[in-house]
């Protein structure tokens, strides 16, 4: 069993068994998975535990006041070590086309450790994230065991209609959330914290025309991308409307095996649940 499999199994086991258990009373435990809520009621602590399914519970204000689960849509950006998005010289190939550099996050499960009722709490959870980086210029991405770099190709040689790098991650948030009200219909919410990620895979997708023929290429490789990501995150909204911004603390590529470049993204919670 490799390291990624071990970490993935451990994280999922821990999150399902521990992190999503929200204790309302000493004898009641609620577990939320998407729209499904499982209630475990221990009526006789010294005997057995009964389990009931409460199904879809959109009116449960305790669930509504945790603003993580759902689908997030954002735009990706790359910045250099100086914090600017302008690339020159040998790193010019890193210029992105924002329209083709999308971030999709499927925040599947969530839980909340409540410190002050529903006003202050710590959100934990798990999800999947797909980040695309669409190159603005005609770029041939080259990767070997030592480094990753891009070669700019003149338009007269080839013109790409699709040319992007995509990476997928298992994500785990740790977000301190503040709510102004215990009524979600009146609530302004703010969350600040971090989202960690384990890279599950990466691929390049190209579509271009050459010799009057359309070509499509899909190449799976690690491209010397870092196995880990750690983003600072901020989320703010009103009721179920949420906007977010993320800033990567770790370089997109492994140290000395690619350019030192960091990720940023901003967007909205498209489909909260």
C-alpha positions as a Markdown table, in Angstrom:
| # | Residue | x | y | z |
|---|---|---|---|---|
| 1 | Unk | 0.0 | 0.0 | 0.0 |
| 2 | Unk | 1.6 | 3.3 | -1.1 |
| 3 | Unk | 1.6 | 6.5 | 0.9 |
| 4 | Unk | -1.3 | 8.2 | -0.9 |
| 5 | Unk | -3.5 | 5.1 | -0.3 |
| 6 | Unk | -2.6 | 5.0 | 3.3 |
| 7 | Unk | -3.3 | 8.7 | 3.9 |
| 8 | Unk | -6.6 | 8.5 | 1.9 |
| 9 | Unk | -7.9 | 5.6 | 3.9 |
| 10 | Unk | -6.8 | 7.1 | 7.2 |
| 11 | Unk | -8.4 | 10.4 | 6.5 |
| 12 | Unk | -11.7 | 9.0 | 5.3 |
| 13 | Unk | -11.9 | 6.6 | 8.3 |
| 14 | Unk | -11.2 | 9.4 | 10.8 |
| 15 | Unk | -13.6 | 11.9 | 9.2 |
| 16 | Unk | -16.5 | 9.5 | 9.0 |
| 17 | Unk | -16.1 | 8.1 | 12.4 |
| 18 | Unk | -15.0 | 11.1 | 14.4 |
| 19 | Unk | -15.1 | 14.5 | 12.6 |
| 20 | Unk | -18.7 | 14.5 | 11.5 |
| 21 | Unk | -20.2 | 13.3 | 14.7 |
| 22 | Unk | -22.0 | 16.3 | 16.2 |
| 23 | Unk | -23.3 | 15.7 | 19.7 |
| 24 | Unk | -26.5 | 17.5 | 20.6 |
| 25 | Unk | -26.9 | 15.8 | 24.0 |
| 26 | Unk | -24.7 | 13.2 | 25.8 |
| 27 | Unk | -26.9 | 10.4 | 24.3 |
| 28 | Unk | -27.6 | 11.8 | 20.8 |
| 29 | Unk | -25.2 | 11.9 | 17.8 |
| 30 | Unk | -26.0 | 13.4 | 14.4 |
| 31 | Unk | -24.0 | 12.6 | 11.3 |
| 32 | Unk | -24.5 | 14.6 | 8.1 |
| 33 | Unk | -23.5 | 13.2 | 4.7 |
| 34 | Unk | -24.7 | 15.6 | 2.0 |
| 35 | Unk | -28.5 | 15.8 | 2.3 |
| 36 | Unk | -28.7 | 12.7 | 4.4 |
| 37 | Unk | -28.7 | 13.0 | 8.2 |
| 38 | Unk | -28.2 | 9.9 | 10.4 |
| 39 | Unk | -29.4 | 10.3 | 14.1 |
| 40 | Unk | -28.0 | 7.8 | 16.6 |
| 41 | Unk | -30.0 | 7.8 | 19.9 |
| 42 | Unk | -28.6 | 6.0 | 22.9 |
| 43 | Unk | -31.7 | 5.7 | 25.1 |
| 44 | Unk | -30.0 | 3.3 | 27.4 |
| 45 | Unk | -26.4 | 4.1 | 27.7 |
| 46 | Unk | -25.5 | 0.8 | 29.4 |
| 47 | Unk | -27.4 | -1.3 | 26.8 |
| 48 | Unk | -27.6 | -0.9 | 23.0 |
| 49 | Unk | -27.8 | 2.0 | 20.6 |
| 50 | Unk | -30.7 | 2.6 | 18.2 |
| 51 | Unk | -30.1 | 4.3 | 14.9 |
| 52 | Unk | -32.7 | 6.3 | 13.0 |
| 53 | Unk | -32.6 | 8.0 | 9.6 |
| 54 | Unk | -34.0 | 11.5 | 9.5 |
| 55 | Unk | -33.6 | 11.7 | 5.7 |
| 56 | Unk | -33.4 | 15.1 | 4.0 |
| 57 | Unk | -33.8 | 17.8 | 6.5 |
| 58 | Unk | -33.5 | 21.2 | 4.8 |
| 59 | Unk | -35.2 | 23.0 | 7.7 |
| 60 | Unk | -32.6 | 22.0 | 10.3 |
| 61 | Unk | -31.1 | 25.3 | 11.2 |
| 62 | Unk | -28.1 | 23.7 | 12.8 |
| 63 | Unk | -27.1 | 22.2 | 9.4 |
| 64 | Unk | -27.9 | 25.4 | 7.6 |
| 65 | Unk | -25.5 | 27.4 | 9.8 |
| 66 | Unk | -22.5 | 25.3 | 8.6 |
| 67 | Unk | -21.4 | 26.8 | 5.3 |
| 68 | Unk | -19.1 | 24.4 | 3.7 |
| 69 | Unk | -20.9 | 21.4 | 2.0 |
| 70 | Unk | -21.9 | 21.9 | -1.6 |
| 71 | Unk | -20.3 | 22.7 | -5.0 |
| 72 | Unk | -17.9 | 25.7 | -5.3 |
| 73 | Unk | -17.0 | 27.2 | -8.6 |
| 74 | Unk | -14.0 | 29.5 | -8.9 |
| 75 | Unk | -11.3 | 30.9 | -11.2 |
| 76 | Unk | -7.6 | 29.9 | -10.8 |
| 77 | Unk | -4.7 | 32.2 | -10.9 |
| 78 | Unk | -0.9 | 31.7 | -10.7 |
| 79 | Unk | 1.4 | 34.1 | -8.9 |
| 80 | Unk | 5.2 | 34.1 | -8.6 |
| 81 | Unk | 7.3 | 34.3 | -5.4 |
| 82 | Unk | 6.8 | 38.1 | -5.4 |
| 83 | Unk | 3.1 | 37.7 | -5.4 |
| 84 | Unk | 2.5 | 39.1 | -8.9 |
| 85 | Unk | 0.8 | 37.3 | -11.8 |
| 86 | Unk | 3.1 | 38.7 | -14.4 |
| 87 | Unk | 5.6 | 36.2 | -15.8 |
| 88 | Unk | 8.5 | 37.0 | -18.1 |
| 89 | Unk | 11.4 | 35.3 | -19.7 |
| 90 | Unk | 11.6 | 31.5 | -19.3 |
| 91 | Unk | 8.4 | 31.5 | -17.2 |
| 92 | Unk | 6.3 | 33.3 | -19.8 |
| 93 | Unk | 4.5 | 30.1 | -20.5 |
| 94 | Unk | 2.8 | 30.3 | -17.1 |
| 95 | Unk | 0.4 | 33.0 | -18.3 |
| 96 | Unk | -3.1 | 31.7 | -17.9 |
| 97 | Unk | -6.4 | 32.2 | -19.7 |
| 98 | Unk | -8.8 | 32.8 | -16.8 |
| 99 | Unk | -11.8 | 31.6 | -18.8 |
| 100 | Unk | -10.2 | 28.2 | -19.1 |
| 101 | Unk | -8.7 | 28.1 | -15.6 |
| 102 | Unk | -11.6 | 26.9 | -13.5 |
| 103 | Unk | -11.7 | 25.4 | -10.0 |
| 104 | Unk | -14.5 | 22.9 | -9.1 |
| 105 | Unk | -14.8 | 21.8 | -5.5 |
| 106 | Unk | -17.2 | 19.1 | -4.4 |
| 107 | Unk | -17.4 | 19.5 | -0.6 |
| 108 | Unk | -19.1 | 16.3 | 0.1 |
| 109 | Unk | -19.3 | 16.1 | 3.9 |
| 110 | Unk | -19.1 | 18.6 | 6.7 |
| 111 | Unk | -19.1 | 18.7 | 10.5 |
| 112 | Unk | -18.9 | 21.5 | 13.1 |
| 113 | Unk | -17.5 | 21.7 | 16.5 |
| 114 | Unk | -19.6 | 24.4 | 18.2 |
| 115 | Unk | -17.8 | 26.7 | 20.7 |
| 116 | Unk | -20.6 | 29.3 | 21.3 |
| 117 | Unk | -23.8 | 27.7 | 20.2 |
| 118 | Unk | -24.1 | 28.4 | 16.4 |
| 119 | Unk | -22.4 | 31.7 | 16.6 |
| 120 | Unk | -18.8 | 30.4 | 16.7 |
| 121 | Unk | -17.6 | 27.0 | 15.5 |
| 122 | Unk | -14.9 | 25.0 | 13.8 |
| 123 | Unk | -15.8 | 23.4 | 10.5 |
| 124 | Unk | -14.2 | 20.1 | 9.4 |
| 125 | Unk | -15.0 | 18.0 | 6.4 |
| 126 | Unk | -13.8 | 16.3 | 3.2 |
| 127 | Unk | -14.2 | 16.9 | -0.5 |
| 128 | Unk | -12.8 | 16.6 | -4.0 |
| 129 | Unk | -11.3 | 19.5 | -5.9 |
| 130 | Unk | -10.4 | 19.8 | -9.6 |
| 131 | Unk | -8.2 | 22.6 | -10.7 |
| 132 | Unk | -7.6 | 23.5 | -14.3 |
| 133 | Unk | -4.8 | 25.8 | -15.6 |
| 134 | Unk | -5.5 | 26.8 | -19.2 |
| 135 | Unk | -2.4 | 28.3 | -20.9 |
| 136 | Unk | -2.9 | 31.6 | -22.6 |
| 137 | Unk | -0.1 | 31.0 | -25.1 |
| 138 | Unk | 0.7 | 28.0 | -27.3 |
| 139 | Unk | 2.7 | 25.9 | -24.8 |
| 140 | Unk | 4.2 | 22.5 | -25.0 |
| 141 | Unk | 4.5 | 21.2 | -21.4 |
| 142 | Unk | 7.6 | 19.1 | -20.9 |
| 143 | Unk | 8.3 | 17.1 | -17.8 |
| 144 | Unk | 11.1 | 14.6 | -16.9 |
| 145 | Unk | 12.4 | 13.2 | -13.7 |
| 146 | Unk | 14.3 | 16.4 | -12.8 |
| 147 | Unk | 12.1 | 19.3 | -13.9 |
| 148 | Unk | 9.0 | 20.7 | -15.6 |
| 149 | Unk | 9.0 | 23.5 | -18.1 |
| 150 | Unk | 7.0 | 24.9 | -21.0 |
| 151 | Unk | 8.1 | 25.6 | -24.5 |
| 152 | Unk | 6.3 | 28.5 | -26.4 |
| 153 | Unk | 5.4 | 27.4 | -29.9 |
| 154 | Unk | 4.7 | 30.0 | -32.7 |
| 155 | Unk | 1.2 | 30.3 | -33.9 |
| 156 | Unk | 2.4 | 29.6 | -37.4 |
| 157 | Unk | 3.4 | 26.1 | -36.3 |
| 158 | Unk | 0.4 | 25.0 | -34.2 |
| 159 | Unk | -2.6 | 26.7 | -32.6 |
| 160 | Unk | -4.2 | 25.2 | -29.6 |
| 161 | Unk | -8.0 | 25.4 | -29.1 |
| 162 | Unk | -7.5 | 23.6 | -25.7 |
| 163 | Unk | -4.3 | 23.4 | -23.8 |
| 164 | Unk | -4.5 | 23.0 | -20.0 |
| 165 | Unk | -3.1 | 21.2 | -17.0 |
| 166 | Unk | -5.6 | 19.7 | -14.5 |
| 167 | Unk | -4.9 | 18.4 | -11.0 |
| 168 | Unk | -7.3 | 16.7 | -8.7 |
| 169 | Unk | -7.2 | 16.6 | -4.9 |
| 170 | Unk | -8.7 | 15.2 | -1.8 |
| 171 | Unk | -9.4 | 18.2 | 0.4 |
| 172 | Unk | -9.9 | 18.6 | 4.2 |
| 173 | Unk | -10.9 | 22.0 | 5.6 |
| 174 | Unk | -10.3 | 23.5 | 9.1 |
| 175 | Unk | -12.3 | 26.7 | 9.1 |
| 176 | Unk | -13.3 | 28.9 | 12.1 |
| 177 | Unk | -16.8 | 30.2 | 11.3 |
| 178 | Unk | -18.7 | 33.1 | 12.8 |
| 179 | Unk | -22.4 | 33.6 | 12.4 |
| 180 | Unk | -24.3 | 36.8 | 13.3 |
| 181 | Unk | -27.5 | 35.0 | 14.0 |
| 182 | Unk | -28.8 | 31.5 | 14.9 |
| 183 | Unk | -31.5 | 32.0 | 12.2 |
| 184 | Unk | -30.0 | 31.3 | 8.8 |
| 185 | Unk | -32.5 | 33.6 | 7.1 |
| 186 | Unk | -30.9 | 36.5 | 8.9 |
| 187 | Unk | -27.4 | 35.3 | 9.1 |
| 188 | Unk | -24.2 | 36.9 | 7.8 |
| 189 | Unk | -21.4 | 34.4 | 8.1 |
| 190 | Unk | -17.6 | 34.6 | 7.9 |
| 191 | Unk | -15.1 | 31.7 | 7.8 |
| 192 | Unk | -11.3 | 31.9 | 7.9 |
| 193 | Unk | -8.9 | 29.0 | 8.1 |
| 194 | Unk | -7.0 | 26.5 | 5.9 |
| 195 | Unk | -7.8 | 23.8 | 3.4 |
| 196 | Unk | -5.3 | 21.0 | 3.0 |
| 197 | Unk | -5.1 | 18.7 | 0.0 |
| 198 | Unk | -3.6 | 15.5 | -1.2 |
| 199 | Unk | -3.1 | 15.3 | -5.0 |
| 200 | Unk | -4.9 | 12.3 | -6.5 |
| 201 | Unk | -3.8 | 12.7 | -10.1 |
| 202 | Unk | -2.9 | 15.2 | -12.9 |
| 203 | Unk | -3.3 | 15.3 | -16.6 |
| 204 | Unk | -2.8 | 17.6 | -19.6 |
| 205 | Unk | -5.5 | 18.0 | -22.3 |
| 206 | Unk | -4.6 | 19.4 | -25.7 |
| 207 | Unk | -6.7 | 20.0 | -28.8 |
| 208 | Unk | -5.1 | 21.6 | -31.9 |
| 209 | Unk | -5.1 | 21.5 | -35.7 |
| 210 | Unk | -2.1 | 20.4 | -37.7 |
| 211 | Unk | -1.9 | 19.5 | -41.4 |
| 212 | Unk | -5.6 | 20.3 | -41.7 |
| 213 | Unk | -6.4 | 17.6 | -39.1 |
| 214 | Unk | -7.7 | 18.1 | -35.6 |
| 215 | Unk | -5.6 | 16.3 | -32.9 |
| 216 | Unk | -6.6 | 15.6 | -29.3 |
| 217 | Unk | -4.0 | 14.5 | -26.7 |
| 218 | Unk | -4.5 | 13.4 | -23.1 |
| 219 | Unk | -1.4 | 12.6 | -21.1 |
| 220 | Unk | -1.4 | 11.5 | -17.5 |
| 221 | Unk | 1.7 | 12.3 | -15.5 |
| 222 | Unk | 2.7 | 13.9 | -12.1 |
| 223 | Unk | 4.5 | 16.7 | -14.0 |
| 224 | Unk | 6.5 | 17.2 | -10.8 |
| 225 | Unk | 3.5 | 18.7 | -9.1 |
| 226 | Unk | 3.6 | 18.7 | -5.3 |
| 227 | Unk | 1.7 | 15.9 | -3.7 |
| 228 | Unk | 0.4 | 18.3 | -1.1 |
| 229 | Unk | -1.4 | 21.6 | -1.1 |
| 230 | Unk | -2.2 | 24.0 | 1.8 |
| 231 | Unk | -4.4 | 27.0 | 1.1 |
| 232 | Unk | -5.4 | 29.9 | 3.3 |
| 233 | Unk | -9.2 | 30.4 | 2.8 |
| 234 | Unk | -11.8 | 33.0 | 3.6 |
| 235 | Unk | -15.5 | 32.6 | 3.0 |
| 236 | Unk | -18.1 | 35.2 | 3.6 |
| 237 | Unk | -21.8 | 35.4 | 2.8 |
| 238 | Unk | -25.4 | 36.0 | 3.7 |
| 239 | Unk | -27.9 | 33.2 | 4.2 |
| 240 | Unk | -26.9 | 30.5 | 1.7 |
| 241 | Unk | -25.0 | 32.8 | -0.6 |
| 242 | Unk | -21.2 | 32.5 | -0.2 |
| 243 | Unk | -18.1 | 33.9 | -1.9 |
| 244 | Unk | -14.6 | 32.6 | -1.2 |
| 245 | Unk | -10.9 | 33.3 | -1.9 |
| 246 | Unk | -8.0 | 30.9 | -1.5 |
| 247 | Unk | -4.3 | 31.5 | -1.4 |
| 248 | Unk | -1.8 | 28.6 | -1.7 |
| 249 | Unk | 1.1 | 28.5 | 0.8 |
| 250 | Unk | 2.9 | 25.7 | -1.0 |
| 251 | Unk | 4.4 | 25.9 | -4.5 |
| 252 | Unk | 2.4 | 24.2 | -7.2 |
| 253 | Unk | 5.6 | 22.3 | -8.3 |
| 254 | Unk | 8.0 | 20.3 | -6.2 |
| 255 | Unk | 11.0 | 22.4 | -5.0 |
| 256 | Unk | 13.8 | 22.6 | -7.6 |
| 257 | Unk | 11.7 | 20.5 | -10.0 |
| 258 | Unk | 9.6 | 23.3 | -11.6 |
| 259 | Unk | 9.0 | 27.0 | -11.3 |
| 260 | Unk | 8.3 | 28.5 | -7.9 |
| 261 | Unk | 4.7 | 29.4 | -8.5 |
| 262 | Unk | 1.7 | 29.6 | -6.1 |
| 263 | Unk | -2.0 | 29.2 | -6.7 |
| 264 | Unk | -4.9 | 31.6 | -6.0 |
| 265 | Unk | -8.6 | 31.1 | -6.6 |
| 266 | Unk | -11.8 | 33.1 | -6.0 |
| 267 | Unk | -15.4 | 32.2 | -6.7 |
| 268 | Unk | -18.9 | 31.4 | -5.3 |
| 269 | Unk | -20.6 | 28.5 | -3.6 |
| 270 | Unk | -22.7 | 27.5 | -6.6 |
| 271 | Unk | -24.9 | 24.8 | -5.0 |
| 272 | Unk | -24.8 | 24.7 | -1.2 |
| 273 | Unk | -26.5 | 21.9 | 0.7 |
